Amino acid sequence: MRRQKEVFVDFLSNFVSDFIGQLQSPTLGFLIGGMIIAALGSQLQIPDSIYKFIVFMLLIKVGLSGGIAIRKANLGEIFLPALFAVLLGILIVFIARYTLAQLPNIKTVDALATGGLFGAVSGSTLAAGLTALEAQGIEYEAWAAALYPFMDIPALVTAIVMASVYLSKRRNDKEEEFSKVEYVSKQAVAAGDYSSMEYPTTRQEYLSQQRGTPKRVEIWPIVKESLQGSALSALLLGLALGLFTQPESVYESFFNPLFRGLLSILMLIMGMEATARLSELRKVAQWYAVYAFIAPLVHGFIAFGFGMIAHALTGFSLGGVVILAVIACSSSDISGPPTLRAGIPSANPSAYVGSSTAIGTPVAIGIGIPLYIGLAQAIMGG
């Protein structure tokens, strides 16, 4: 019992220390700074072209490091964490469907889009998590960053497919309801005599003809669109270059030294965007704010549990477990929004982008990262 108390005290101490450290870190500091200056009405603007360049540089760096590590790694060690990443991406969307979508004033398609965005991965949050692990001296597999697409793509595909199925079912239900009304009208006109009319003789036959068949949901176009998104394209390009070329020299001399500086600028841009989205979030149900605060931490804890299973079975490092938890805790801020706008056009971006950018990302970076690092340190200390 005493030992358990000591472990809990160590965990709490580490969490508080890491939380304060995150508040003082450039990553969260620039994020909060961006939110403050935007709230004060600053006219500071970062050109969109610079933003896209920074995102490209960060993700290609992450991809390069992952590709280099995969080339040197045992593929058997990667399989289970990658499988868990896929399952987590799908599971997070289902969680949103059966929790957020059941709350008052929440539209199902908006909830599914939100689940897809929170199941997808934030490259900037991943980069912040890697930086925090390095600052704490916690070792992790370099290929762990390559788990990004294994969670990102399944989450987006699942959200879009579930929304398509839901909307198709609603469309069919409305057609059936219309068919019933039309059937009653025709029955009244024909006075119950269908034998001399060119209408079905039974209600079931009539409805089956009017209802039609639901539209088929095509999976490959969704996957293709996700893969062609700018964020995943950059990450996968980096992975391919790391796997099939020898980019170590340019990686060490160019990409790696620029990483933290570019990440800080990205956080500043995201902070300004978060303040703008916060005003939009007020226009939709307040439940999105509650979900955006609680869900990322829950997702991260589930991922941490999956990671510990991989740790026990394959020797997956505790640093790798933290990375899996961090990407599950994150919500996509680059590839996800445009993919969901195209895949679920009826969903309200103010709901899913606002909840992600204004609340989800600060929670993931400010609370999630130190929380999972503190938990890993408590387990290492135990």
Contacts in CASP RR format, 6 or more apart in sequence:
PFRMAT RR
TARGET T0000
AUTHOR 0000-0000-0000
METHOD contacts of the structure
MODEL  1
MRRQKEVFVDFLSNFVSDFIGQLQSPTLGFLIGGMIIAALGSQLQIPDSI
YKFIVFMLLIKVGLSGGIAIRKANLGEIFLPALFAVLLGILIVFIARYTL
AQLPNIKTVDALATGGLFGAVSGSTLAAGLTALEAQGIEYEAWAAALYPF
MDIPALVTAIVMASVYLSKRRNDKEEEFSKVEYVSKQAVAAGDYSSMEYP
TTRQEYLSQQRGTPKRVEIWPIVKESLQGSALSALLLGLALGLFTQPESV
YESFFNPLFRGLLSILMLIMGMEATARLSELRKVAQWYAVYAFIAPLVHG
FIAFGFGMIAHALTGFSLGGVVILAVIACSSSDISGPPTLRAGIPSANPS
AYVGSSTAIGTPVAIGIGIPLYIGLAQAIMGG
7 378 0 8 1.000
7 381 0 8 1.000
7 382 0 8 1.000
8 378 0 8 1.000
10 377 0 8 1.000
10 378 0 8 1.000
10 381 0 8 1.000
11 374 0 8 1.000
11 375 0 8 1.000
11 377 0 8 1.000
11 378 0 8 1.000
14 373 0 8 1.000
14 374 0 8 1.000
14 377 0 8 1.000
14 378 0 8 1.000
15 370 0 8 1.000
15 371 0 8 1.000
15 374 0 8 1.000
15 375 0 8 1.000
18 132 0 8 1.000
18 136 0 8 1.000
18 369 0 8 1.000
18 370 0 8 1.000
18 371 0 8 1.000
18 373 0 8 1.000
18 374 0 8 1.000
19 366 0 8 1.000
19 367 0 8 1.000
19 370 0 8 1.000
19 371 0 8 1.000
21 370 0 8 1.000
22 28 0 8 1.000
22 132 0 8 1.000
22 365 0 8 1.000
22 366 0 8 1.000
22 369 0 8 1.000
22 370 0 8 1.000
23 29 0 8 1.000
23 32 0 8 1.000
23 366 0 8 1.000
25 131 0 8 1.000
25 132 0 8 1.000
25 135 0 8 1.000
26 260 0 8 1.000
26 261 0 8 1.000
26 263 0 8 1.000
26 264 0 8 1.000
26 267 0 8 1.000
27 128 0 8 1.000
27 131 0 8 1.000
27 132 0 8 1.000
27 263 0 8 1.000
27 264 0 8 1.000
27 267 0 8 1.000
27 365 0 8 1.000
28 128 0 8 1.000
28 267 0 8 1.000
28 362 0 8 1.000
28 365 0 8 1.000
28 366 0 8 1.000
29 267 0 8 1.000
30 264 0 8 1.000
30 265 0 8 1.000
30 267 0 8 1.000
30 268 0 8 1.000
30 271 0 8 1.000
31 267 0 8 1.000
31 268 0 8 1.000
31 270 0 8 1.000
31 271 0 8 1.000
31 274 0 8 1.000
31 361 0 8 1.000
31 362 0 8 1.000
31 365 0 8 1.000
32 271 0 8 1.000
32 362 0 8 1.000
33 268 0 8 1.000
33 271 0 8 1.000
34 267 0 8 1.000
34 268 0 8 1.000
34 269 0 8 1.000
34 270 0 8 1.000
34 271 0 8 1.000
34 272 0 8 1.000
34 274 0 8 1.000
34 275 0 8 1.000
35 271 0 8 1.000
35 272 0 8 1.000
35 274 0 8 1.000
35 275 0 8 1.000
35 362 0 8 1.000
37 44 0 8 1.000
37 272 0 8 1.000
38 271 0 8 1.000
38 272 0 8 1.000
38 274 0 8 1.000
38 275 0 8 1.000
38 276 0 8 1.000
39 275 0 8 1.000
44 272 0 8 1.000
46 265 0 8 1.000
46 268 0 8 1.000
46 269 0 8 1.000
46 272 0 8 1.000
51 266 0 8 1.000
51 269 0 8 1.000
52 230 0 8 1.000
54 262 0 8 1.000
54 265 0 8 1.000
54 266 0 8 1.000
54 269 0 8 1.000
55 123 0 8 1.000
55 124 0 8 1.000
55 230 0 8 1.000
55 231 0 8 1.000
55 234 0 8 1.000
55 266 0 8 1.000
55 334 0 8 1.000
56 230 0 8 1.000
56 234 0 8 1.000
57 255 0 8 1.000
57 258 0 8 1.000
57 262 0 8 1.000
58 123 0 8 1.000
58 124 0 8 1.000
58 127 0 8 1.000
58 259 0 8 1.000
58 262 0 8 1.000
58 263 0 8 1.000
58 266 0 8 1.000
59 123 0 8 1.000
59 231 0 8 1.000
59 234 0 8 1.000
59 235 0 8 1.000
59 238 0 8 1.000
59 334 0 8 1.000
60 234 0 8 1.000
60 235 0 8 1.000
60 237 0 8 1.000
60 238 0 8 1.000
60 241 0 8 1.000
60 255 0 8 1.000
61 251 0 8 1.000
61 255 0 8 1.000
61 256 0 8 1.000
61 258 0 8 1.000
61 259 0 8 1.000
62 123 0 8 1.000
62 126 0 8 1.000
62 127 0 8 1.000
62 130 0 8 1.000
62 145 0 8 1.000
62 148 0 8 1.000
62 235 0 8 1.000
63 145 0 8 1.000
63 146 0 8 1.000
63 234 0 8 1.000
63 235 0 8 1.000
63 236 0 8 1.000
63 237 0 8 1.000
63 238 0 8 1.000
63 239 0 8 1.000
63 241 0 8 1.000
63 242 0 8 1.000
64 238 0 8 1.000
64 239 0 8 1.000
64 241 0 8 1.000
64 242 0 8 1.000
64 247 0 8 1.000
64 251 0 8 1.000
64 255 0 8 1.000
65 142 0 8 1.000
65 145 0 8 1.000
65 251 0 8 1.000
66 142 0 8 1.000
66 143 0 8 1.000
66 145 0 8 1.000
66 146 0 8 1.000
66 239 0 8 1.000
66 242 0 8 1.000
67 143 0 8 1.000
67 146 0 8 1.000
67 238 0 8 1.000
67 239 0 8 1.000
67 240 0 8 1.000
67 241 0 8 1.000
67 242 0 8 1.000
67 243 0 8 1.000
68 142 0 8 1.000
68 242 0 8 1.000
68 243 0 8 1.000
68 247 0 8 1.000
68 248 0 8 1.000
68 251 0 8 1.000
69 141 0 8 1.000
69 142 0 8 1.000
69 143 0 8 1.000
69 145 0 8 1.000
69 146 0 8 1.000
70 78 0 8 1.000
70 143 0 8 1.000
70 146 0 8 1.000
70 239 0 8 1.000
70 242 0 8 1.000
70 243 0 8 1.000
71 242 0 8 1.000
71 243 0 8 1.000
73 141 0 8 1.000
73 143 0 8 1.000
76 314 0 8 1.000
77 141 0 8 1.000
77 314 0 8 1.000
77 315 0 8 1.000
77 316 0 8 1.000
78 143 0 8 1.000
78 146 0 8 1.000
80 309 0 8 1.000
80 310 0 8 1.000
80 313 0 8 1.000
80 314 0 8 1.000
80 316 0 8 1.000
81 144 0 8 1.000
81 147 0 8 1.000
81 307 0 8 1.000
81 310 0 8 1.000
81 314 0 8 1.000
81 316 0 8 1.000
81 320 0 8 1.000
81 324 0 8 1.000
82 147 0 8 1.000
82 150 0 8 1.000
84 303 0 8 1.000
84 306 0 8 1.000
84 307 0 8 1.000
84 309 0 8 1.000
84 310 0 8 1.000
84 324 0 8 1.000
85 147 0 8 1.000
85 150 0 8 1.000
85 151 0 8 1.000
85 324 0 8 1.000
85 327 0 8 1.000
86 150 0 8 1.000
86 151 0 8 1.000
86 154 0 8 1.000
87 306 0 8 1.000
88 119 0 8 1.000
88 151 0 8 1.000
88 299 0 8 1.000
88 302 0 8 1.000
88 303 0 8 1.000
88 306 0 8 1.000
88 324 0 8 1.000
88 328 0 8 1.000
89 119 0 8 1.000
89 120 0 8 1.000
89 151 0 8 1.000
89 152 0 8 1.000
89 154 0 8 1.000
89 155 0 8 1.000
89 158 0 8 1.000
89 328 0 8 1.000
90 154 0 8 1.000
90 155 0 8 1.000
90 158 0 8 1.000
91 302 0 8 1.000
92 115 0 8 1.000
92 116 0 8 1.000
92 118 0 8 1.000
92 119 0 8 1.000
92 155 0 8 1.000
92 295 0 8 1.000
92 299 0 8 1.000
92 328 0 8 1.000
93 112 0 8 1.000
93 115 0 8 1.000
93 116 0 8 1.000
93 119 0 8 1.000
93 155 0 8 1.000
93 158 0 8 1.000
93 159 0 8 1.000
93 162 0 8 1.000
94 158 0 8 1.000
95 115 0 8 1.000
95 295 0 8 1.000
95 298 0 8 1.000
95 299 0 8 1.000
96 111 0 8 1.000
96 112 0 8 1.000
96 114 0 8 1.000
96 115 0 8 1.000
96 116 0 8 1.000
96 118 0 8 1.000
96 291 0 8 1.000
96 295 0 8 1.000
97 108 0 8 1.000
97 111 0 8 1.000
97 112 0 8 1.000
97 115 0 8 1.000
97 162 0 8 1.000
99 291 0 8 1.000
99 295 0 8 1.000
100 106 0 8 1.000
100 111 0 8 1.000
100 114 0 8 1.000
100 115 0 8 1.000
100 287 0 8 1.000
100 288 0 8 1.000
100 291 0 8 1.000
100 295 0 8 1.000
101 107 0 8 1.000
101 108 0 8 1.000
101 111 0 8 1.000
101 112 0 8 1.000
103 285 0 8 1.000
103 287 0 8 1.000
103 291 0 8 1.000
104 285 0 8 1.000
104 287 0 8 1.000
105 285 0 8 1.000
105 287 0 8 1.000
106 285 0 8 1.000
106 287 0 8 1.000
106 288 0 8 1.000
107 347 0 8 1.000
107 348 0 8 1.000
108 163 0 8 1.000
108 166 0 8 1.000
109 163 0 8 1.000
109 166 0 8 1.000
109 167 0 8 1.000
109 344 0 8 1.000
109 346 0 8 1.000
109 347 0 8 1.000
110 284 0 8 1.000
110 347 0 8 1.000
110 348 0 8 1.000
110 351 0 8 1.000
110 352 0 8 1.000
112 159 0 8 1.000
112 162 0 8 1.000
112 163 0 8 1.000
112 166 0 8 1.000
112 344 0 8 1.000
112 347 0 8 1.000
113 159 0 8 1.000
113 163 0 8 1.000
113 340 0 8 1.000
113 344 0 8 1.000
113 347 0 8 1.000
113 348 0 8 1.000
113 351 0 8 1.000
113 352 0 8 1.000
114 288 0 8 1.000
114 291 0 8 1.000
114 351 0 8 1.000
114 352 0 8 1.000
114 355 0 8 1.000
114 356 0 8 1.000
115 155 0 8 1.000
115 159 0 8 1.000
115 295 0 8 1.000
115 352 0 8 1.000
116 155 0 8 1.000
116 156 0 8 1.000
116 158 0 8 1.000
116 159 0 8 1.000
116 332 0 8 1.000
116 336 0 8 1.000
116 340 0 8 1.000
116 352 0 8 1.000
117 159 0 8 1.000
117 331 0 8 1.000
117 332 0 8 1.000
117 336 0 8 1.000
117 337 0 8 1.000
117 340 0 8 1.000
117 352 0 8 1.000
117 353 0 8 1.000
117 356 0 8 1.000
118 155 0 8 1.000
118 292 0 8 1.000
118 295 0 8 1.000
118 296 0 8 1.000
118 299 0 8 1.000
118 331 0 8 1.000
118 356 0 8 1.000
118 360 0 8 1.000
119 151 0 8 1.000
119 152 0 8 1.000
119 155 0 8 1.000
119 159 0 8 1.000
119 299 0 8 1.000
119 328 0 8 1.000
119 331 0 8 1.000
119 332 0 8 1.000
120 151 0 8 1.000
120 152 0 8 1.000
120 155 0 8 1.000
120 156 0 8 1.000
120 331 0 8 1.000
120 332 0 8 1.000
120 335 0 8 1.000
120 336 0 8 1.000
120 339 0 8 1.000
121 148 0 8 1.000
121 151 0 8 1.000
121 152 0 8 1.000
121 155 0 8 1.000
121 327 0 8 1.000
121 330 0 8 1.000
121 332 0 8 1.000
122 327 0 8 1.000
122 330 0 8 1.000
122 331 0 8 1.000
122 332 0 8 1.000
122 333 0 8 1.000
122 334 0 8 1.000
122 361 0 8 1.000
122 364 0 8 1.000
123 148 0 8 1.000
123 231 0 8 1.000
123 330 0 8 1.000
123 332 0 8 1.000
123 333 0 8 1.000
123 334 0 8 1.000
124 263 0 8 1.000
124 266 0 8 1.000
124 267 0 8 1.000
124 270 0 8 1.000
124 333 0 8 1.000
124 334 0 8 1.000
124 361 0 8 1.000
125 326 0 8 1.000
125 327 0 8 1.000
125 329 0 8 1.000
125 330 0 8 1.000
125 331 0 8 1.000
125 333 0 8 1.000
125 361 0 8 1.000
125 364 0 8 1.000
125 365 0 8 1.000
125 369 0 8 1.000
126 145 0 8 1.000
126 148 0 8 1.000
126 323 0 8 1.000
126 326 0 8 1.000
126 327 0 8 1.000
126 330 0 8 1.000
127 259 0 8 1.000
127 263 0 8 1.000
128 263 0 8 1.000
128 267 0 8 1.000
128 365 0 8 1.000
128 369 0 8 1.000
129 322 0 8 1.000
129 323 0 8 1.000
129 326 0 8 1.000
129 365 0 8 1.000
129 369 0 8 1.000
130 140 0 8 1.000
130 145 0 8 1.000
130 323 0 8 1.000
131 259 0 8 1.000
131 260 0 8 1.000
131 263 0 8 1.000
132 369 0 8 1.000
132 370 0 8 1.000
132 373 0 8 1.000
133 140 0 8 1.000
133 319 0 8 1.000
133 322 0 8 1.000
133 323 0 8 1.000
133 373 0 8 1.000
136 373 0 8 1.000
136 377 0 8 1.000
138 318 0 8 1.000
138 319 0 8 1.000
138 322 0 8 1.000
138 373 0 8 1.000
138 376 0 8 1.000
138 377 0 8 1.000
139 317 0 8 1.000
139 319 0 8 1.000
140 317 0 8 1.000
140 318 0 8 1.000
140 319 0 8 1.000
140 320 0 8 1.000
140 322 0 8 1.000
140 323 0 8 1.000
141 316 0 8 1.000
141 317 0 8 1.000
141 319 0 8 1.000
141 320 0 8 1.000
144 317 0 8 1.000
144 319 0 8 1.000
144 320 0 8 1.000
144 323 0 8 1.000
144 324 0 8 1.000
145 323 0 8 1.000
146 239 0 8 1.000
147 323 0 8 1.000
147 324 0 8 1.000
147 327 0 8 1.000
148 235 0 8 1.000
148 327 0 8 1.000
149 232 0 8 1.000
149 235 0 8 1.000
149 236 0 8 1.000
151 327 0 8 1.000
151 328 0 8 1.000
152 226 0 8 1.000
152 232 0 8 1.000
152 332 0 8 1.000
152 335 0 8 1.000
152 336 0 8 1.000
153 223 0 8 1.000
153 226 0 8 1.000
153 227 0 8 1.000
153 232 0 8 1.000
156 222 0 8 1.000
156 226 0 8 1.000
156 332 0 8 1.000
156 335 0 8 1.000
156 336 0 8 1.000
156 339 0 8 1.000
156 340 0 8 1.000
157 219 0 8 1.000
157 222 0 8 1.000
157 223 0 8 1.000
157 226 0 8 1.000
159 340 0 8 1.000
159 344 0 8 1.000
160 222 0 8 1.000
160 339 0 8 1.000
160 340 0 8 1.000
160 343 0 8 1.000
160 344 0 8 1.000
161 217 0 8 1.000
161 219 0 8 1.000
161 222 0 8 1.000
163 343 0 8 1.000
163 344 0 8 1.000
163 346 0 8 1.000
163 347 0 8 1.000
164 215 0 8 1.000
164 217 0 8 1.000
164 344 0 8 1.000
165 214 0 8 1.000
165 217 0 8 1.000
167 346 0 8 1.000
168 214 0 8 1.000
168 215 0 8 1.000
168 217 0 8 1.000
169 214 0 8 1.000
171 214 0 8 1.000
172 211 0 8 1.000
172 212 0 8 1.000
172 214 0 8 1.000
175 210 0 8 1.000
175 211 0 8 1.000
175 212 0 8 1.000
176 207 0 8 1.000
176 210 0 8 1.000
176 211 0 8 1.000
178 210 0 8 1.000
179 206 0 8 1.000
179 207 0 8 1.000
179 210 0 8 1.000
179 211 0 8 1.000
180 207 0 8 1.000
182 210 0 8 1.000
183 203 0 8 1.000
183 206 0 8 1.000
183 207 0 8 1.000
186 197 0 8 1.000
186 199 0 8 1.000
190 197 0 8 1.000
190 199 0 8 1.000
194 200 0 8 1.000
194 201 0 8 1.000
195 201 0 8 1.000
199 206 0 8 1.000
200 206 0 8 1.000
200 209 0 8 1.000
222 343 0 8 1.000
225 339 0 8 1.000
225 342 0 8 1.000
225 343 0 8 1.000
226 232 0 8 1.000
226 335 0 8 1.000
226 339 0 8 1.000
227 233 0 8 1.000
227 236 0 8 1.000
229 335 0 8 1.000
229 338 0 8 1.000
229 339 0 8 1.000
230 334 0 8 1.000
230 335 0 8 1.000
231 332 0 8 1.000
231 334 0 8 1.000
231 335 0 8 1.000
231 336 0 8 1.000
232 335 0 8 1.000
241 247 0 8 1.000
270 333 0 8 1.000
270 357 0 8 1.000
270 361 0 8 1.000
271 357 0 8 1.000
273 357 0 8 1.000
274 357 0 8 1.000
274 358 0 8 1.000
274 361 0 8 1.000
274 362 0 8 1.000
275 358 0 8 1.000
277 350 0 8 1.000
277 353 0 8 1.000
277 354 0 8 1.000
277 357 0 8 1.000
277 358 0 8 1.000
278 354 0 8 1.000
278 358 0 8 1.000
278 359 0 8 1.000
280 350 0 8 1.000
280 353 0 8 1.000
280 354 0 8 1.000
281 288 0 8 1.000
281 289 0 8 1.000
281 350 0 8 1.000
281 351 0 8 1.000
281 354 0 8 1.000
281 355 0 8 1.000
281 358 0 8 1.000
281 359 0 8 1.000
283 350 0 8 1.000
284 348 0 8 1.000
284 350 0 8 1.000
284 351 0 8 1.000
285 351 0 8 1.000
288 351 0 8 1.000
288 354 0 8 1.000
288 355 0 8 1.000
289 355 0 8 1.000
289 359 0 8 1.000
291 355 0 8 1.000
292 331 0 8 1.000
292 354 0 8 1.000
292 355 0 8 1.000
292 356 0 8 1.000
292 358 0 8 1.000
292 359 0 8 1.000
292 360 0 8 1.000
292 363 0 8 1.000
293 359 0 8 1.000
293 360 0 8 1.000
293 363 0 8 1.000
296 329 0 8 1.000
296 330 0 8 1.000
296 331 0 8 1.000
296 360 0 8 1.000
296 363 0 8 1.000
296 364 0 8 1.000
296 368 0 8 1.000
297 329 0 8 1.000
297 363 0 8 1.000
297 367 0 8 1.000
297 368 0 8 1.000
297 371 0 8 1.000
299 328 0 8 1.000
299 329 0 8 1.000
300 325 0 8 1.000
300 326 0 8 1.000
300 328 0 8 1.000
300 329 0 8 1.000
300 368 0 8 1.000
300 372 0 8 1.000
301 325 0 8 1.000
302 328 0 8 1.000
303 324 0 8 1.000
303 325 0 8 1.000
303 327 0 8 1.000
303 328 0 8 1.000
303 329 0 8 1.000
304 321 0 8 1.000
304 322 0 8 1.000
304 324 0 8 1.000
304 325 0 8 1.000
304 372 0 8 1.000
304 375 0 8 1.000
305 321 0 8 1.000
306 324 0 8 1.000
307 316 0 8 1.000
307 320 0 8 1.000
307 321 0 8 1.000
307 324 0 8 1.000
307 325 0 8 1.000
308 321 0 8 1.000
310 316 0 8 1.000
310 321 0 8 1.000
310 324 0 8 1.000
311 317 0 8 1.000
311 318 0 8 1.000
311 321 0 8 1.000
318 376 0 8 1.000
318 379 0 8 1.000
318 380 0 8 1.000
319 376 0 8 1.000
321 372 0 8 1.000
321 376 0 8 1.000
322 372 0 8 1.000
322 373 0 8 1.000
322 376 0 8 1.000
325 368 0 8 1.000
325 372 0 8 1.000
326 364 0 8 1.000
326 368 0 8 1.000
326 369 0 8 1.000
326 372 0 8 1.000
329 363 0 8 1.000
329 364 0 8 1.000
329 368 0 8 1.000
329 369 0 8 1.000
329 372 0 8 1.000
330 361 0 8 1.000
330 364 0 8 1.000
331 356 0 8 1.000
331 360 0 8 1.000
331 361 0 8 1.000
331 364 0 8 1.000
332 356 0 8 1.000
333 356 0 8 1.000
333 357 0 8 1.000
333 361 0 8 1.000
337 349 0 8 1.000
337 352 0 8 1.000
337 353 0 8 1.000
340 347 0 8 1.000
340 349 0 8 1.000
340 352 0 8 1.000
341 349 0 8 1.000
END
